[in-house]
């Protein structure tokens, strides 16, 4: 694969593209909508490389091995602002006359476009007002201040891009500034199209499909226009999340559809209404669309990390999530797929959620509700049924004299394995419900198992620390004296080298005086939490 060129220089044109551009050049401006040749010319003459870099196209070796295809990642997360948005924003601003720049520019953005405008304003020496939704991650707000410095003023308004855009348009008229649209502008679209120009030069061999995340449609419009002008045999696949699929619905309806609300996990693509020009181009040149859910996006973030040791934002992982879904749907082998990693402005506090849901999205964790009888030996049979599998979560609170309801998470190696595990528990006489795909269980119930119990008489509470190694948790559970009743149990794998569990024990009166000696013999560090005020407030 050709190495990426130095950052500051403008890439050389391919022979085919340059020839087409010469044919497209015309002294008269087009009277109707811009065509492929018009966009080809605009892409090839864009000014993005004053500030943007030519990002590498890297093989995703581990993902390729797993899928049986040749998967490449276009690393737009390596731009100075960690997103492709810099290309279109700067290209638009650099085309403005000096008089317009002197009056200043204004934009609305969920964050990445704002950073591009901020850096552009600083580079061009103009003032920029940037309207951002109040839901914008703090990392993006801070980045705008960093890139723009004294050249930017930030205004937080509304819950989505559409809300922020409406406010920005009002300010534009009031102050006479130029609005720099994040996607619905030919110069912005052309700037984003330089991503495709680099891809086709960096990979001269066969390409079966390029996967592009869609918010308002600027990136896919530019990519699709350039690819269909130069290599029309390559499929362009658009990707949206199931809770922000305005482009998919609009293309299907034949007109722009406004969503009543949008999901905010993939905040970079949270757009209620796509652009007029972007929808026109998408309708003409995009071959197919794929809709992905939150769990599959989290799994894709993990996939990208495993291949690159880089963490992208949710919008940046949409392409990889779609590659996996597309490959599974079509079932062939040896194809060449390119996913555009379009951004890496991830809020750090989202990482825990991503790590948790990635396992479910990849179906590497089974979540089960297992009912076992409250009788001697049943808990041991339950542990034996789990076998050598690693336990990711184990929650239980005594609530019934005859049966116990256990919420358990187990690692899996293949998709659909949760059903096999559920059958194994059923075979042992344990009623089991597979919760692996239950949104309520994944989002809420796993955190809520517990509470007070009228059956927890004489309960003593202990916290333990034990090494995180295969079989350690089951070893702990089976080592407790047989006459001791477990009335509460909470464990969750946090990815640390030591696991922490909370256990409620009901111990026969004759053995109460021996509790400390018996627990020390187990060999695990522990703390008696029975007098902890939190325990008394919420569990006792």
Buried (B, 14 or more C-beta within 10 A) or exposed (E): EEEBBEBEEBBEBBEEBEEBBEEBEEEEEEEEEBEBBBBBBBBBBBBBBBBBBBBBBBEBEEBBEBBEBBBBBBBBBBBBBBBBBBBBBBBBBBBBEEEBBEBBBBBBBBBBBBBBBBBBBBBBEBBBBBBBBEBBBEBBBEBBBEBBEEBBEBBBBBBBBBBBBEBBBEBBEEEEBBBBBBBBBBBBBBBBBBBBBBBBBBBEEEBBBBBBBBBBBBBBBBBBBBBBBBBEEBBBBBBBBEBBBBBBBBBEEEEBBEBEEBBBBBBBBBBBBBBEBBBBBBEBBBBEBBBBBBBBBBBBBBBBBEBBEBBBBBBBBBBBBBBBBBBEEEEEEEBBBBBBBBBBBBBEEBEEBBBBBBBBBBBBBBBBBBBBBBEEEBBEBBBEBBEEBBBBBBBBBBBEEEBBBBBBBBBBEEEEBBEEBBEBBEEBEBBBBBBBEBEEBBEEBBEEBBEEBEBBEEBBBBBBEBEBEEBBBBBBBEEBBEEBBBBBBBBBBEEEEBBBBBBBBBBEEEEEEEBEEBBEEBEBEBEEBBEBEEBEEEBB
